[in-house]
Amino acid sequence: MTAVHVVLPGDIDDPANPSGGNAYDRHVCRGLAALGWTVREHQVPGRWPHPGDRERGALAGLLAGLPGGATVLLDGLVASTVPDVLAPHAARLRLVVLVHLPIEDGAERRALGAATGVVATSEWTRRRLLDRYPLDPARVTVAPPGVEPAPVAPGTPGGGRLLCVAAVTPVKGHDVLAAALAGVADLDWTCDWIGPLDRDPAFVARLRRWLTGAGLADRVRLTGPRTATELAAAYAAADLLVQPSRRETYGMVVTEALARGVPVLASDTGGLPATLGHAPDGDRPGLLVPPDDPGPTADALRRWLTDPALRDRLRRAARQRRPTLTGWPITVDRLATALKEATAA
């Protein structure tokens, strides 16, 4: 029987701290078990990717206790900043690092260099890693996230139910979105911001003050994280997903929206254009705008809110994109192949 030890952040199942990486890890663990793998999970509490001595010691002790030759899949949030912890076990264990978001520093360079294999969650991430680090391309594989099938969202005639799903942080671009929404304040819309509010409390406080000063506090609702059922209901009620990230390697919320036929307004950055993709006829199921620029985002929102023909076209493209999305079994198959290759190395 094939076995894998999976090293995960300690908050993987914390409902107050949802993330795409945690959701990916959980789907993968369940999927590998369904394929017949023996999956042994090891959750390492701590402030990853910035661990203290206690967290580093816990990870070192965990790796030292694993049997020689074991295959170990490590979430990159845990592994990428501790090359000194990985290196003593590089020859004894088959270390595979799962990179959701490249950190792009010397520590990550050394950590990935110590690994038997690297799995990236998007083609964009793989290219980024190979451009910056002296990695053997044959050791770096891609296993993009899957998505669960979902019913088509009906949408509203005016398209004014806007949704943003992300932790409220500068990298996710909520300040850009706030400024863009101020530029269309004369139109009829509401915008729900669903995601953790505790990652950067000072940033959230500044945004709240700004929204109040702009007269948008009643229209932009910072709801915090939501349960899976509540989040599914939010997608079902949405007309347009807005993803204003300054940086994004994949963007799982984009495929969550597309699985429901909800168009997407996203930044043209990182892996987002590929994730948005095209309908079979070549149409984009949404709009791409430059990152970190409220003006084009406001212009795109105005087009969406005032042009019924545009809304119809994008909704049609989003619904045609639905059946082209891949499910989690394909993700798990690709990851399982990478683990088997690492075991054989």
N, C-alpha and C positions, 0 to 999 in steps of 0.2 A: 504494500500500500504506500502511496506517495504522501509524504508529510512535509509541512511547511510551518515554521515558526513566524508569526506575524507580530512585529513590534509597532505599537500604535500609541498615539498621544492619549494621555489619561482622560481627556474630555470627549472621547469619540462618541459617547452616547449621552452627553449632557444636553438636554433639550434647550437649555439657556444659551448654548454656544454652538448653534448649527453652522456647518460650513460645507462647501462642496467637497472638500477633501475628506471630511469625516464620512459624508454620505457615500462617497466612492469606496472608501476603505470598508465600510460595513457591507455594501453590495458585493464586494470582491470576496470578503471572508465567507459570506453565505454562499456565494456562487461556487467557490472552490470546494466547500463542503458538499454541495449538491453534486459536484462532479466526482466525488469519492475521495477527495483529499482529506487527510487528517490535518485539521487546522488548529494549531495551538496559539491562542492569542496571548500577548503579553502587553498589558497597558502600562505605560510609564508616565506617572503623574509629573507635572512640572511646567515650567514656563518656556515651552518650546516655541520657537527655535533659539531661545536665549536662556539655556539652562544654567543653574547654579551648580556648585560642587556636589550637592546632595543628588540632584538629578543625574549628573554625569556618573557619579558613583553607582547609582542604581542601574543605569544602562550597562556600565562595565561589568557589574556583578551578574546581570542577566545574561550577557553574552558569554561570560566565562563559564556559566553553568550549563550551557548548551553542549550537546555531544558533538564530537568532531565529525565533520562532513555534513552537518545539518544545513538545510536550506533555510535561509532567514530573509524574509521580506520586511524591509524597514520603511515606514513612512518617512519621506524626505524631511518633513517638519522636525522629526527626531534626529535623523541621521546626518543631515547636510552640514551642521555646524560643529560636529564633534569627530573630526578625522582621527584625533589622538585616541579616542575610545574604540573606533573601528579598526584601526591599523593593526593592533596586536592580534586580531582574530581573522585577518584577511586571508591568511594561508590555511587556517584551520576550518573556517566556516564558508559556506557559499552565500555571500552577502549580496542581496539584490535591493537596490534603493529605488523607491517609487517617488518620482519627482512630480509634484503637483504644480509648484511655483518655484522656478529657479531663484536662488538667493544671489548668485553671481558674485562670489568672493573667493578668496584663497582657501578658506576652510572648506567650502563646497567642492572646489577643485580637487583638494586632497581626499575628501571623503568619497567622492565618486571614483577617483582613481584607485581607491582601496577596494571597491566593490567588484564582485564577479560580473554583475550585470546591472544595467540601469533601465528602468521603465519610465517613459514619459507619458503624460496623459494627453498630449496633442502633438501633431506634427510640428507645430510652431515651436513648442518646447524642445523637441528633439533637435531641431535645427539650431536653436539658441545654445543648447548645451554643446553641440559639436563645434559651433563657431567659437566658443569661448574656452573650451577645455580640450586637452589632448586625449580624447577618448577614442577608442576603437569603434567605428560606426557599427560594426557587427554586434557589439555588446549593448547598444542602445536601441531599444525597441519602443513601439508605441502601442498603448492600449487606451484609446479614447473612452470617455464615459459613455454609458448607455443611457436610455431613458425608458420609463415605464409607459405603456399605452394609456391614454386618457381620453375622455369624451371631448368632443368639440365644444369650445366655449361659444355661446350664442352671440355675444357682442351686443352693443347698444347702437341705435341709429346714429347718434352724434359722436360716438367714439371717445367720450370724455372720461372714461374710467381708466386712469393711468396707474401703472404698477411698477415699483422698483423693488427688487429682492436682492439685498446685499447687506452685509455689516456696514453700518454708517461710519465710514472712515474716509480720509482724503483720497486714498488710492481708488476707491470705488466712485469718486466723482460726485458725491451728493451736493457739494457746493456749486459745481458746474450746473447740475440739474436745477438747483434752487434758483440760480440766476436766470436760467433759460425759462423756467416757469413764470418768473416775474415778467419776462418779455411777452408772455401770452396771457397775462392776468385779465385781459379784456374778454377772453373766451370762456366757455363753459367747460370746466373740467374739475376733477379731484385727483389726487395722487397719493397712493398708499406706499409708504416706505416700510417694508417688512425686513427686519434683520436686527442683529444684536446692536445695542446702543452703548455698550460698555467697553468697546475696544479702544476708543479715543474719546473719553468723556468731555474733554475741553473742546474738541472739535464739534461734538454734538451740541454742547451748550452754546457755542458761537452760532451754529446753524439755527437753533431755536430762536435766539435773539434776532437774528437776521430775518427769519420768516415772520416773526411777529412785527418787526419794523416795516416789512414789505406788505403787511396785510394778508399774508398767505397762511397764517397758522391754522385757520379753520379748514383750509383746502388741502394742505400737505399734512398727512397724518403719519407721525412716527410711531408705529405700533409695537416695535420691538420684535423679538422672534415669535414664531407661531408654530403650533403643532403641525404635524404632517397633514392632518385633516383640515385644519384651518388654512394652511397654505394652499392646499388643493382647491379649497373654496375661493380663495383670493384669485388664483389663476382663472378659475371658471367664470368669475365675475369681471375679469379684466377685458379691456379693449386693446390695449397696447402695453407691452413690456418696454420699459426704458432702462437701458444698461449703459450709464455714462462713465464707465471705468476709464481711469488713466492708463491702467495696465491690466491685462487679463490674458491668461494662458489658454483658456478654453471657454468658460462661461456656461456652466451646466444649467443655469436658470434660463438661458436662451432656448435650449432644447426642451426644457420643461414647458415653456410657453408654446413653442412650435408644436409640441405633442398635442396641444389643445387647439391648434389652429389660430393662436394669438400672434399677430405680427410683432416685430421687434424694432425698436429704435436703439441702435448701439453705436459705441465708439468704434472707429476704424483703427483698431489697435490690436496687437498681439494675435491671439488665436480667434478673436471674435468674428472676423469676416468668414473664416472657414466654418466655424460653428453655425453661423447664420445660414450659409450655403445658398443653394438655389432650388427652386422647384424644378421638376423635370423639363418644363418648357423654357428654363433659363431665367425666369423672373426671380428677383430677390424677394423673400418673404418679409421684407422690412426695409429700413433705411439705415445707412451708415453715415456718420458724421465725424469730423476731426475730433480727437480727444482734447480735453482741457480747453474747450472753447464754447462758451455759452451761446454765442451768436448763431452758429449753424444749427445747434441743438434747438434753439427757439424757433428758427426758421422751419426746421423739419416738423416740430410740434404744430406750428401754425398750419402747415400744409396738411398734416394729418387731420386736424380738427376742423378745417374749412373746406376740404375737398372730398366730397362723397365718392367720387370716381376713384380717387387714390385709395381711400379706405377699402373699397370693394376689391380693387386689384390686389392690394397687399393681403387682405384676408383670403382671397382665392389662392394666392401663392403660398400662404402659410398652411392652408389646408391641404394643398398638393404636396407640400414638403413633409407632412406628417408621416406618410408611409415609407419615406426614404430614410427616416431616422433609424439608427441601429439600437437594439436592445442590449441589456446587460449581459446576456449569455455570450455575445460576441466579445465584449470587453473581457470577461472572465476567461474565455478560450485563449485570447491573445496573451493575457497575463500568465496563464498556466503554461503556455508554450515557452515563454521567457524563463519561467522557473525551471522547467525541465531542461532547457539549454544550459542554465547556470549549474544545475545539478551534474550535468554531463561534462562540464568544463574541467 
